[in-house]
Amino acid sequence: MSCKVAVGSLNPVKINAVRRAFRLLCSPVVVGVSVSSGVPSQPIGLEEVLRGALNRAVNARRAENADYGVGIEAGVVTTDVEPIELQAAIIVDREDKATLGFSQAFPLPRNWLGELMERTELENIAERVLGRKGVGEKLGLIGYLTQGLVTRTDLSYNAVLMALIPRLNPRLYPYLPRVGEVLERLGERT
């Protein structure tokens, strides 16, 4: 069965990751859409990361009248040990049901936290500190840090794959929250 999937980004890394993951659910026709995340360009905290992913998914699905909208948002989450970077993926369907998944998280240098909290984008910090242009493209910072063993595409793919789990196993997940419920849990009223 074929399905139309709108990704809330024009980034080819995210689009390819979604295409690869959705092959487990359907024969996807995947399109990238430039949409607003509704959060700062450098999300800080789990709520901003989730809100950005949800907004991207909802806006992309509606813009393309697609079967599914996918939002992938990366951001920094502070912990008591180290700041970490992770990606969240949210998939929204025509019934406004939402599913959520995360990528692996990796530690960021603690001395980058000050600039990150001022909303300097992680990519800009990494490029300056590492002396490399285009760190955020293709392999991403994670690719640089792991010497290519894990890439930005891997993180996006894994986040989307995790968000697909309830859709691949509907018998185990008979209830999926709707967008309004997710927003309410994030502290926003629809």
Buried (B, 14 or more C-beta within 10 A) or exposed (E): EEBBBBBBBEBEBBBBBBBBBBEEBBEBBBBBBEBEBBBEEBBBEBBBBBBBBBBBBBBBBBBBEBBBBBBBBBBBBBEEEEBBBBBBBBBBBEEBBBBBBBBBBBEBEEEBBEBBEEEBBBBBBBBEEEEEEEBBEEBBBBBBBBEEEBBBBBBBBBBBBBBBBBBEEEEEEEEBBBBEBBBEEEEEEE
